Amino acid sequence: MPRKRLAFRLNYTVIAIALAVTAIDAVTKAWARHALANHAVHIGGAIWLRLTYNSGVSFSFNQSGPLVTSIVTVVIAVVVLVVGLNAHRGVPAVGFGLLLGGGVANVVDRLSAHPRQVTDFIAVSSFPVFNLADVSITAGFITLLVAAIQGEKLLA
Protein backbone atom coordinates (compact mmCIF):
# COMPACT_ATOMS: atom_id res chain seq x y z
CA MET A 1 0.00 0.00 0.00
CA PRO A 2 1.57 3.33 -1.02
CA ARG A 3 2.23 5.85 1.70
CA LYS A 4 0.55 9.18 1.41
CA ARG A 5 2.91 12.11 1.74
CA LEU A 6 2.02 15.30 3.46
CA ALA A 7 1.45 17.76 0.66
CA PHE A 8 2.49 21.33 1.22
CA ARG A 9 1.76 23.56 -1.73
CA LEU A 10 2.73 27.19 -1.89
CA ASN A 11 -0.15 29.41 -2.80
CA TYR A 12 1.31 32.21 -4.89
CA THR A 13 -1.92 34.23 -4.69
CA VAL A 14 -1.48 34.49 -0.91
CA ILE A 15 2.14 35.57 -1.36
CA ALA A 16 1.34 38.13 -4.08
CA ILE A 17 -1.51 39.72 -2.11
CA ALA A 18 0.53 39.78 1.11
CA LEU A 19 3.47 41.45 -0.65
CA ALA A 20 1.21 44.00 -2.35
CA VAL A 21 -0.54 44.89 0.92
CA THR A 22 2.79 45.18 2.75
CA ALA A 23 4.24 47.46 0.06
CA ILE A 24 1.17 49.69 -0.25
CA ASP A 25 0.92 49.99 3.52
CA ALA A 26 4.60 50.94 3.83
CA VAL A 27 4.22 53.66 1.19
CA THR A 28 1.09 55.10 2.80
CA LYS A 29 2.67 55.10 6.27
CA ALA A 30 5.81 56.83 4.96
CA TRP A 31 3.59 59.42 3.26
CA ALA A 32 1.55 59.92 6.45
CA ARG A 33 4.66 60.39 8.64
CA HIS A 34 5.83 63.10 6.25
CA ALA A 35 2.62 64.81 5.07
CA LEU A 36 0.68 64.67 8.33
CA ALA A 37 3.52 65.42 10.77
CA ASN A 38 2.37 68.97 11.47
CA HIS A 39 -1.36 68.94 10.75
CA ALA A 40 -4.41 66.77 10.15
CA VAL A 41 -6.29 66.80 6.86
CA HIS A 42 -10.10 66.78 6.73
CA ILE A 43 -11.28 64.50 3.91
CA GLY A 44 -15.00 65.03 4.38
CA GLY A 45 -17.76 64.30 6.84
CA ALA A 46 -16.31 62.43 9.81
CA ILE A 47 -13.15 61.28 7.97
CA TRP A 48 -9.78 62.80 8.83
CA LEU A 49 -6.17 61.89 8.10
CA ARG A 50 -4.42 62.40 11.44
CA LEU A 51 -1.00 61.02 12.36
CA THR A 52 -0.82 58.97 15.54
CA TYR A 53 1.37 56.15 16.79
CA ASN A 54 0.22 52.98 18.53
CA SER A 55 2.54 50.97 20.75
CA GLY A 56 -0.18 48.37 21.36
CA VAL A 57 -2.29 46.31 19.00
CA SER A 58 -5.75 47.00 17.59
CA PHE A 59 -7.65 49.68 19.47
CA SER A 60 -4.46 50.52 21.41
CA PHE A 61 -4.71 47.37 23.51
CA ASN A 62 -1.54 46.54 25.51
CA GLN A 63 0.22 49.86 24.99
CA SER A 64 2.41 49.28 28.03
CA GLY A 65 4.11 46.18 26.61
CA PRO A 66 5.46 46.88 23.10
CA LEU A 67 8.07 44.09 23.33
CA VAL A 68 5.44 41.50 24.24
CA THR A 69 3.15 42.93 21.55
CA SER A 70 5.93 42.63 18.96
CA ILE A 71 6.73 39.03 19.89
CA VAL A 72 3.08 37.93 19.93
CA THR A 73 2.42 39.69 16.61
CA VAL A 74 5.40 37.98 14.96
CA VAL A 75 4.28 34.56 16.25
CA ILE A 76 0.74 35.13 14.93
CA ALA A 77 2.10 36.28 11.56
CA VAL A 78 4.24 33.12 11.29
CA VAL A 79 1.24 30.90 12.10
CA VAL A 80 -0.92 32.71 9.51
CA LEU A 81 1.95 32.36 7.00
CA VAL A 82 2.31 28.61 7.54
CA VAL A 83 -1.44 28.00 7.36
CA GLY A 84 -2.10 30.58 4.64
CA LEU A 85 0.49 29.26 2.23
CA ASN A 86 -1.55 26.08 2.04
CA ALA A 87 -4.82 27.96 1.43
CA HIS A 88 -7.38 26.72 -1.01
CA ARG A 89 -7.43 28.68 -4.28
CA GLY A 90 -9.91 31.50 -4.78
CA VAL A 91 -11.58 33.40 -1.98
CA PRO A 92 -9.67 31.69 0.88
CA ALA A 93 -6.35 32.61 -0.76
CA VAL A 94 -7.46 36.25 -0.98
CA GLY A 95 -8.55 36.20 2.68
CA PHE A 96 -5.27 34.69 3.89
CA GLY A 97 -3.27 37.08 1.67
CA LEU A 98 -5.05 40.12 3.14
CA LEU A 99 -4.68 38.81 6.68
CA LEU A 100 -1.01 37.96 6.24
CA GLY A 101 -0.16 41.18 4.37
CA GLY A 102 -1.76 43.38 7.01
CA GLY A 103 -0.07 41.51 9.84
CA VAL A 104 3.35 41.58 8.22
CA ALA A 105 2.96 45.27 7.32
CA ASN A 106 2.28 46.20 10.94
CA VAL A 107 5.15 44.01 12.18
CA VAL A 108 7.55 45.63 9.71
CA ASP A 109 6.36 49.10 10.73
CA ARG A 110 6.71 48.28 14.44
CA LEU A 111 10.16 46.73 14.09
CA SER A 112 11.52 49.50 11.87
CA ALA A 113 10.21 52.36 14.04
CA HIS A 114 11.83 53.83 17.10
CA PRO A 115 10.25 53.58 19.57
CA ARG A 116 8.47 50.37 18.54
CA GLN A 117 5.13 51.80 17.40
CA VAL A 118 2.78 51.35 14.47
CA THR A 119 1.88 54.39 12.35
CA ASP A 120 -1.87 55.07 12.25
CA PHE A 121 -3.44 57.88 10.25
CA ILE A 122 -7.06 57.19 9.22
CA ALA A 123 -9.59 58.67 11.64
CA VAL A 124 -13.32 58.12 11.28
CA SER A 125 -15.49 59.92 13.83
CA SER A 126 -14.65 58.72 17.35
CA PHE A 127 -13.44 55.29 16.16
CA PRO A 128 -9.78 54.57 17.03
CA VAL A 129 -7.30 55.77 14.40
CA PHE A 130 -6.11 52.97 12.08
CA ASN A 131 -4.06 52.28 8.93
CA LEU A 132 -4.38 50.30 5.69
CA ALA A 133 -2.81 47.21 7.25
CA ASP A 134 -5.58 47.22 9.85
CA VAL A 135 -8.17 47.49 7.05
CA SER A 136 -6.49 44.55 5.29
CA ILE A 137 -6.49 42.40 8.45
CA THR A 138 -10.19 43.12 9.02
CA ALA A 139 -11.09 42.48 5.37
CA GLY A 140 -9.09 39.23 5.38
CA PHE A 141 -10.77 38.01 8.56
CA ILE A 142 -14.25 38.85 7.23
CA THR A 143 -13.44 37.19 3.88
CA LEU A 144 -12.35 33.97 5.62
CA LEU A 145 -15.31 34.06 8.00
CA VAL A 146 -17.82 34.44 5.15
CA ALA A 147 -16.08 31.68 3.15
CA ALA A 148 -16.19 29.35 6.17
CA ILE A 149 -19.85 30.13 6.87
CA GLN A 150 -20.67 29.38 3.23
CA GLY A 151 -18.96 26.00 3.63
CA GLU A 152 -16.02 26.80 1.39
CA LYS A 153 -12.88 24.73 1.90
CA LEU A 154 -10.23 27.07 3.37
CA LEU A 155 -7.16 24.84 3.10
CA ALA A 156 -5.94 22.76 0.18
C-alpha positions as CSV (number, residue, x, y, z in Angstrom):
1,M,0.0,0.0,0.0
2,P,1.6,3.3,-1.0
3,R,2.2,5.8,1.7
4,K,0.5,9.2,1.4
5,R,2.9,12.1,1.7
6,L,2.0,15.3,3.5
7,A,1.4,17.8,0.7
8,F,2.5,21.3,1.2
9,R,1.8,23.6,-1.7
10,L,2.7,27.2,-1.9
11,N,-0.2,29.4,-2.8
12,Y,1.3,32.2,-4.9
13,T,-1.9,34.2,-4.7
14,V,-1.5,34.5,-0.9
15,I,2.1,35.6,-1.4
16,A,1.3,38.1,-4.1
17,I,-1.5,39.7,-2.1
18,A,0.5,39.8,1.1
19,L,3.5,41.4,-0.6
20,A,1.2,44.0,-2.3
21,V,-0.5,44.9,0.9
22,T,2.8,45.2,2.7
23,A,4.2,47.5,0.1
24,I,1.2,49.7,-0.3
25,D,0.9,50.0,3.5
26,A,4.6,50.9,3.8
27,V,4.2,53.7,1.2
28,T,1.1,55.1,2.8
29,K,2.7,55.1,6.3
30,A,5.8,56.8,5.0
31,W,3.6,59.4,3.3
32,A,1.6,59.9,6.5
33,R,4.7,60.4,8.6
34,H,5.8,63.1,6.2
35,A,2.6,64.8,5.1
36,L,0.7,64.7,8.3
37,A,3.5,65.4,10.8
38,N,2.4,69.0,11.5
39,H,-1.4,68.9,10.7
40,A,-4.4,66.8,10.2
41,V,-6.3,66.8,6.9
42,H,-10.1,66.8,6.7
43,I,-11.3,64.5,3.9
44,G,-15.0,65.0,4.4
45,G,-17.8,64.3,6.8
46,A,-16.3,62.4,9.8
47,I,-13.2,61.3,8.0
48,W,-9.8,62.8,8.8
49,L,-6.2,61.9,8.1
50,R,-4.4,62.4,11.4
51,L,-1.0,61.0,12.4
52,T,-0.8,59.0,15.5
53,Y,1.4,56.1,16.8
54,N,0.2,53.0,18.5
55,S,2.5,51.0,20.8
56,G,-0.2,48.4,21.4
57,V,-2.3,46.3,19.0
58,S,-5.7,47.0,17.6
59,F,-7.6,49.7,19.5
60,S,-4.5,50.5,21.4
61,F,-4.7,47.4,23.5
62,N,-1.5,46.5,25.5
63,Q,0.2,49.9,25.0
64,S,2.4,49.3,28.0
65,G,4.1,46.2,26.6
66,P,5.5,46.9,23.1
67,L,8.1,44.1,23.3
68,V,5.4,41.5,24.2
69,T,3.1,42.9,21.6
70,S,5.9,42.6,19.0
71,I,6.7,39.0,19.9
72,V,3.1,37.9,19.9
73,T,2.4,39.7,16.6
74,V,5.4,38.0,15.0
75,V,4.3,34.6,16.3
76,I,0.7,35.1,14.9
77,A,2.1,36.3,11.6
78,V,4.2,33.1,11.3
79,V,1.2,30.9,12.1
80,V,-0.9,32.7,9.5
81,L,1.9,32.4,7.0
82,V,2.3,28.6,7.5
83,V,-1.4,28.0,7.4
84,G,-2.1,30.6,4.6
85,L,0.5,29.3,2.2
86,N,-1.6,26.1,2.0
87,A,-4.8,28.0,1.4
88,H,-7.4,26.7,-1.0
89,R,-7.4,28.7,-4.3
90,G,-9.9,31.5,-4.8
91,V,-11.6,33.4,-2.0
92,P,-9.7,31.7,0.9
93,A,-6.4,32.6,-0.8
94,V,-7.5,36.2,-1.0
95,G,-8.5,36.2,2.7
96,F,-5.3,34.7,3.9
97,G,-3.3,37.1,1.7
98,L,-5.1,40.1,3.1
99,L,-4.7,38.8,6.7
100,L,-1.0,38.0,6.2
101,G,-0.2,41.2,4.4
102,G,-1.8,43.4,7.0
103,G,-0.1,41.5,9.8
104,V,3.4,41.6,8.2
105,A,3.0,45.3,7.3
106,N,2.3,46.2,10.9
107,V,5.1,44.0,12.2
108,V,7.6,45.6,9.7
109,D,6.4,49.1,10.7
110,R,6.7,48.3,14.4
111,L,10.2,46.7,14.1
112,S,11.5,49.5,11.9
113,A,10.2,52.4,14.0
114,H,11.8,53.8,17.1
115,P,10.2,53.6,19.6
116,R,8.5,50.4,18.5
117,Q,5.1,51.8,17.4
118,V,2.8,51.4,14.5
119,T,1.9,54.4,12.3
120,D,-1.9,55.1,12.2
121,F,-3.4,57.9,10.2
122,I,-7.1,57.2,9.2
123,A,-9.6,58.7,11.6
124,V,-13.3,58.1,11.3
125,S,-15.5,59.9,13.8
126,S,-14.6,58.7,17.4
127,F,-13.4,55.3,16.2
128,P,-9.8,54.6,17.0
129,V,-7.3,55.8,14.4
130,F,-6.1,53.0,12.1
131,N,-4.1,52.3,8.9
132,L,-4.4,50.3,5.7
133,A,-2.8,47.2,7.2
134,D,-5.6,47.2,9.9
135,V,-8.2,47.5,7.1
136,S,-6.5,44.6,5.3
137,I,-6.5,42.4,8.4
138,T,-10.2,43.1,9.0
139,A,-11.1,42.5,5.4
140,G,-9.1,39.2,5.4
141,F,-10.8,38.0,8.6
142,I,-14.2,38.9,7.2
143,T,-13.4,37.2,3.9
144,L,-12.3,34.0,5.6
145,L,-15.3,34.1,8.0
146,V,-17.8,34.4,5.1
147,A,-16.1,31.7,3.2
148,A,-16.2,29.4,6.2
149,I,-19.9,30.1,6.9
150,Q,-20.7,29.4,3.2
151,G,-19.0,26.0,3.6
152,E,-16.0,26.8,1.4
153,K,-12.9,24.7,1.9
154,L,-10.2,27.1,3.4
155,L,-7.2,24.8,3.1
156,A,-5.9,22.8,0.2
